[in-house]
Amino acid sequence: MYDGLAPNLLKEGPPLALYLGIYEALKTALLATDALREEPVLCYLIAGAVGELIGSVVRVPAEAVKSTRQADGTVTMADAMETSFGSERARSNLVSFYFFKFVLASRIIFLYGQLY
């Protein structure tokens, strides 16, 4: 039942700590500015987007290795890392994912600005 708990904690712990630390620090800094003091929801969106983007830098590579191993139970950790990062295409997929996250976060913040 708890098989894989330790690797999962190692995969999720550091990105979550990064997210929460960045979110709280950035939210506090943004709420302290004159320009955004009256827009707390926008501060939360910006802080959450930046925290998630930076947390993803740590989480996504670990997630790629995990998914590769789950897809084929006979794959070793070394093979999964080679599959996930060993080719230009694999590395390009990770960069594309980060870019997608950035664009998505930017659009959400833009839409909020259009609504309010």
N, C-alpha and C positions, 0 to 999 in steps of 0.2 A: 504494500500500500504506500509506503513512504520511499520506495525506490526512485531515485532521481531527485529527491528533495534537496540534498546538498548542492548538486550542480545547478538546480533551478534557483536556489537562493543566491548562489554566486553570480548567476546570469542576471537576475532581476534586482539584487540589492544595490550594487553601485550605480546603475542608471537611475533608480528611484531616489537614491540619496542625492545625486546630481540634480535631478529634476526639482525635488523639494527645496534644496538649498538655493538653487538659482531662482526658482519661482518666488520664494519668500523674500530674498534679497532684492530682486528686481521689482517686485510688487511694492515693497516698502519705499524703494527709491523713486519709483514712478508716482506713487501717491504723495510723495513729499514735494513734487514739482508743482509750480503754479499752473502750468498748462494743463495738467492731467488730474489735478486734485478733485475737480468736479465731475470727472469721468471714471469712477472706480471700476466699472465693468470693462472698459477699454484697458485699464491697467492690468486687470486680471487676465484678459485675453492675451495681451502682449507678453506678460510674464509667463503664462502657461505655454505659449507658442515657443518662446525662446528656451524655456526649461525642457520642453519635450524635444525640441530639435537637438539640443546638446546631449540630453540623455540618450537619444536614439543613436548617437555616434558610438556609444558603448554597447547599447542593447542589440542593434541590428546585426553586427557581425556574429555575436553569440547566438542570436536567433537563427541566422543562416546555417551555422554549423549544426544546431539542434535539429532543424528541419531536415537537413541532409541525412543526419543519422536516423531520424524517425522514418524517413522514406524507405530506407534500406537498413535493416537492423544488423547487417553484416559489415557495414562500413565502419572502419576504425576512426578514431578522433583525427588522426593525421590525414586520412583520406578525405574526411569531411572538410577539413581545413583547406586541403588542396583543391577540392571541388569548389569551395566557396570563394577562395581568394587566389587560386593558382593561375587563373587565366585572365586575360584582359577583359573578356566578356563578363566574367563573374564580378570583377572589381567595378566594371562599368555599371552593372546592375545595382550595386550598393550606392554608387554615386547618384544614379538616377533616382533611387528611393529617397535619399537625403534631399535632392532638389525638389521632388514631389512634395515632401513634408513641408519644405520652406514655402513653396508656392501655395499650398493649401492653407497654411497658417496665415500667410499674407492676404489671401482672399477673404478669409473669415474676418480678419481685422478690418479690411477695406469695406466689406458688407456692413459691419457694425457701424462704421463711420457714415455710410450712406443712409442707414436707417435712423440714426440719431443725430 
